[in-house]
Amino acid sequence: MTDFASVPLWLALLVAFFVMLGATLTLIGALGFVRLVRFYDRLHAPTLGTSWGTCGVIIASMLLASHFQNRVILHEILIGLAVMCTVPVTLMLLGRAALHRDRSEGRTDMPPVLRACRDDRAREVEAEDVDQPSEEAGAKGDTDPADDYTPGDDYTAPEETPGEEGEETRDRPSA
Amino acid sequence: MSGQILVFALGYSQLVLALAICLVGLRILRGPRAQDRVMALDALYIAVMLLFLVTGMRLGSLFFFEAAMVIAAVGFVSSVALAKFLFRGEVIE
């Protein structure tokens, strides 16, 4: 146990504020994580803890360590950097994996925007099947936002950039 | 006075973070599908890392900081590997 009595009052108040802010935000995120109903809603809840939850605890730790060591201590920023760089990657991958799983199983309990994308894509495939456009489909494929959302049945690869290969795989069912 | 404030704030934070870990653990047990459990694991290691930091502040020890540093740096690997697994059914292709 360290000697907390040597800490000046203003610093103690500041550290207490930041550490309680961080911990409380993490708790709120965990509560939301348990209580929200859909997976796509739950995806957002823990980010409360990874953004300002981590930030608050890190700032408090830096302030307290700087007081006890009598010099400026900034090691904790490394933790903040690591969390800030890795959490979005994880959540992106998880969200895409969940969407892929939901689509390949034919579920419909996803957010309306994602459902609409799927409907557009399905309608487009049907239209291609009907009038068999060869160049039009390729030109449309460059600017089509629904191109990133490949449904489960003709699924090829997730990291594929819409280039020549993507157009080839797109055109294959209609050719 | 400042000692009491700090002891209260750090104790409160430890309790709250432990409660958050319990809630996330509940989601791991209950989570209806695999992606819920993977995301709960992600949230769990963040909360444990914060608890390590707060405990390190309370005990004035540098070892907790190093442990938290390691968790923050490599903890995401397991979540990414599991997300890849959910995506394709295999981790390295």
Interface residues (C-beta under 8 A of the other chain):
Chain A: M1 T2 D3 F4 A5 V7 P8 L9 L11 A12 L13 V15 A16 F17 V19 M20 G22 A23 T24 T26 L27 G29 A30 L31 F33 V34 F39 R42 L43 P46 G49 T50 G53 T54 V57 I58 A60 S61 L64 A65 F68 H75 E76 L78 I79 A82 V83 T86 V87 V89 T90 L91 L93 L94 R96 A97 A98 H100 R101 P158
Chain B: M1 S2 G3 I5 L6 V7 F8 A9 L10 Y12 S13 Q14 V16 L17 L19 A20 I21 L23 V24 L26 R27 R33 Q35 D36 V38 M39 A40 D42 A43 I46 A47 M49 L50 L53 V54 G56 M57 R58 L59 G60 F65 A68 M69 A72 A73 G75 F76 S79 V80 A83 K84 L86 F87
